[in-house]
Amino acid sequence: MKILITGGAGYIGSTVTELLMARGHQITILDNLCHAKPEAVPAGAEFVEASLADRDRIETLFRDASSAGQPFDGVIHFAALIEAGESMQKPEIYFRNNTASTLSLLEAMIACGPRRLVFSSTAAVYGEPETVPIPETATLRPTNAYGESKLLVEQMLGWFHRIHGLRSAALRYFNVAGAAETEAGIVRGEAHEPESHLIPLVLDVALERRSSIKIFGDDYATPDGTCIRDYVHVSDLAEAHLLALTALDSPGAAENRLIYNLGNGAGFSVQEVIEAARRVTGHAIPVQMCPRRPGDPATLVASSAKAIAELGWTPRYTTLDAILRTAWAWHQKRYSA
């Protein structure tokens, strides 16, 4: 297949790109590089530096591919801002970048592009869950603007499916972590500019690039008072995207949108992540306690039973230590180079 991957220079997008190319697919990456670098684009992928807000540019990309006799078969859409805390300070940029820009992509797809889309959604669409683990049928009520911006896209996909016949799969993931293990070694680890995700921040402390790790709130209704999240390895996540793309050819995708949670099914608290990092790295990792951040639910843990049953998805990295070992190997390699 020939696939367009938006945000393909990012952590998850580049990992999915390499997996798809290894399976023989032709990949074009579209990324504006606002939070990525050109060298992150995997070798062998065509690269287009552009914004999703530029609908004309996207339509031209689709038309040129069709004119050359190589039309796109589908789109995997990662491009988005992802910082929940920032979204509570600047909600306007999240609705413009995540929601309005996705509408430009959908309009271009309807006008002249493929009719299959795998959408990178989020567990943040659930907000404070009523039950844990969270099923896909749970009430959707985001507690931050980031989650709302993604939920609005899911709602748009529903209408585009109903009216235009656009086939889509929304993958609601939880905390993605780890680094891909390939024949060439550990690649594609997690690093953001600026960094706000727990595991790379903890490993920065182990590398003495930071003096301590901040814990935002220790008075949540959890066993140790810190937030609980569901961590999924980036390679397991990448495999799910390929399975979802293939599933869009099924009769079920023609009749209904596909929606799946992706997590490892086990929740780990912030404190448990820090303890696991201490085991894996052998470093003390000092802690600094801070007040809660607005919009942070106490517990987010997925039920991935539907993805396992319908997509045949089988996560390989099921323990926190296994995920952290790959992340630690990549961080050591990156910062010792």
C-alpha positions, 0 to 999 in steps of 0.5 A: 500500500501507499500510505500518507502518515501525518506527523511521521517525524514524531516519536510514534509516527516514525516508529509506525513508518519504519514498521510499515516500510519493513512490511513493504509499504510505500510511505509519504510523511507530512510534518511541519516539524514544529516538534520534530527534526528532519533527521527523525524522518526514517530513511526511505520515506518520502518527506513533505514539509507542510502544515495540515492547515494548508488544505490546498497543499494536501489536495495537491499531494493527493492529486499528484499521486493519482496523476502519477498512477500511484494514488494513496491507499490510506492515511494514518493521522498522528499530527497533533499537539499533545500536552494536556497541561498546556491545553488548559492554558492555551485551549485555542491552539489545541482546537485550531491545530488538532481539530480544525487542521484535521478538518482540512485533512478530511476535506482534502480526502473527500475532495480527491484522496483516499477514503481510509483513515487511522486516527491517533486519538487518546484516552483523554476523551474519557476524562474521569472514568466511571469504571476501570479498566475503561471499555470503549463504550464508557462515557466520553467527557474530557477534563482537558482541552486536549481530550476535547480537541480529539473527541471533536475529531472523533465526532467529525469522523462519525459524520464523514462516515455517515455522509461521505462513506469515509472509513476510519479507525480511532485508536484511543491510546494511553501512555506510549513509552519505550524504544523500538528494538530492531536488527540495528539495535534500539531505535526511535526512543521517546524525546520531546522538545520541551519534554513533559512525559514521565518516563523520559523525564525520570530517565533524564534524572538517572542520566543526571540531566535533571536534578529530580523528578516532579510528582504532581499530586500525592493525594489522589484516590489511588493506593499511593496517592499518585496518578495511575496510567496505562503504559503501552510500548511504542512497538506494540502500538505500531503493530496495532496501527497496521492491523487497524489499517488492514481492518478498514477493508473489512465489511464491518468498517463499511458499516461502522467506524472502528474504535479501539483502546490500546493499552497493556491493561495494567495500571502503574502509578507515578511512584511505581514508574519511578521505583521501576526506573530505579531498578532498571537504571540503578540510580536513586532518582530524587523526587520533588512533590508538587501540587496537582495539575488541572485536568489530570484524572486520577486513574486511566487504565484501558480495557484492550479486550476489543482490540485483542479480539477483533484486530488480533492485537497481542502486546509483547511488552507487558511489564513496566520493567520491560518497557523501561529497559528499552527506553533506558537503553535508547536514552543511554545511547542517545546521550552518550553519542 
